[in-house]
Amino acid sequence: MEILRTVLTIVFVLVCIALTLIVLLQESKSEGLGAINGMAETYWGKNKGRSMEGTLEKITKVLAVTFIILAAVLNINF
C-alpha cells in the first residue's frame, strides 16, 4: 500500500505542476472596450473549441478534476 501512496503522490505533484503551467499559458478573459461595441465575438470566439485556447481550457478541466480526485484519494488513510 505504501508503494501505491508514493505513486499517487508523484502523480499528484505532476498534475499540480501541469495545472499551474496550463493556467499560466491561458490568455486573460478581460475583453476591454471591445465588449461594449459587441466586437468581442470574433471568428476565434465562435470556433473556440478547435483553437489553442479551447484546447487549453479542456486540458485545464481534466487536470482540475484529476487534482480533486487525487487529493481526495490521498486524504484517505489507507
C-alpha positions as CSV (number, residue, x, y, z in Angstrom):
1,M,0.0,0.0,0.0
2,E,2.9,2.3,0.7
3,I,4.0,2.0,-3.0
4,L,0.6,2.9,-4.2
5,R,0.6,6.0,-2.0
6,T,4.0,7.0,-3.2
7,V,3.0,6.6,-6.9
8,L,-0.2,8.6,-6.3
9,T,1.8,11.3,-4.6
10,I,4.2,11.6,-7.5
11,V,1.3,11.7,-10.0
12,F,-0.4,14.4,-7.8
13,V,2.7,16.6,-7.8
14,L,3.0,16.2,-11.6
15,V,-0.7,17.1,-12.0
16,C,-0.1,20.2,-9.8
17,I,2.8,21.4,-11.9
18,A,1.0,20.7,-15.2
19,L,-2.2,22.5,-13.9
20,T,-0.1,25.6,-12.9
21,L,1.7,25.7,-16.3
22,I,-1.6,25.3,-18.3
23,V,-3.3,28.0,-16.3
24,L,-0.4,30.4,-16.9
25,L,-0.4,29.7,-20.6
26,Q,-4.1,30.8,-21.0
27,E,-4.9,34.3,-22.1
28,S,-6.7,36.8,-20.0
29,K,-10.5,36.8,-20.1
30,S,-10.9,40.6,-19.9
31,E,-12.3,41.8,-23.2
32,G,-11.7,45.5,-22.6
33,L,-13.7,48.1,-24.5
34,G,-14.3,45.6,-27.3
35,A,-17.2,44.2,-25.3
36,I,-19.1,47.5,-25.4
37,N,-19.4,47.5,-29.1
38,G,-20.0,43.8,-29.5
39,M,-16.6,43.3,-31.1
40,A,-15.7,40.6,-28.5
41,E,-17.3,37.9,-30.7
42,T,-14.8,37.1,-33.4
43,Y,-14.0,34.1,-35.5
44,W,-11.8,32.7,-32.8
45,G,-14.6,33.2,-30.2
46,K,-17.1,31.3,-32.4
47,N,-14.6,28.4,-33.1
48,K,-13.1,28.3,-29.6
49,G,-13.3,24.6,-29.2
50,R,-10.9,24.0,-32.1
51,S,-8.5,26.7,-31.2
52,M,-5.5,26.6,-28.9
53,E,-7.4,28.4,-26.2
54,G,-10.2,25.9,-26.4
55,T,-7.7,23.0,-26.1
56,L,-6.1,24.7,-23.1
57,E,-9.5,25.0,-21.4
58,K,-10.3,21.4,-21.9
59,I,-6.9,20.3,-20.5
60,T,-7.5,22.6,-17.5
61,K,-10.8,21.0,-16.8
62,V,-9.4,17.5,-17.0
63,L,-6.4,18.4,-14.8
64,A,-8.6,20.1,-12.2
65,V,-10.9,17.1,-11.9
66,T,-7.8,14.8,-11.6
67,F,-6.4,17.1,-9.0
68,I,-9.6,17.0,-6.9
69,I,-9.9,13.2,-7.2
70,L,-6.2,12.6,-6.3
71,A,-6.4,15.0,-3.3
72,A,-9.5,13.1,-2.0
73,V,-7.9,9.7,-2.5
74,L,-4.6,10.8,-0.9
75,N,-6.5,12.2,2.1
76,I,-8.0,8.8,2.9
77,N,-5.8,7.0,5.4
78,F,-5.3,3.5,3.9
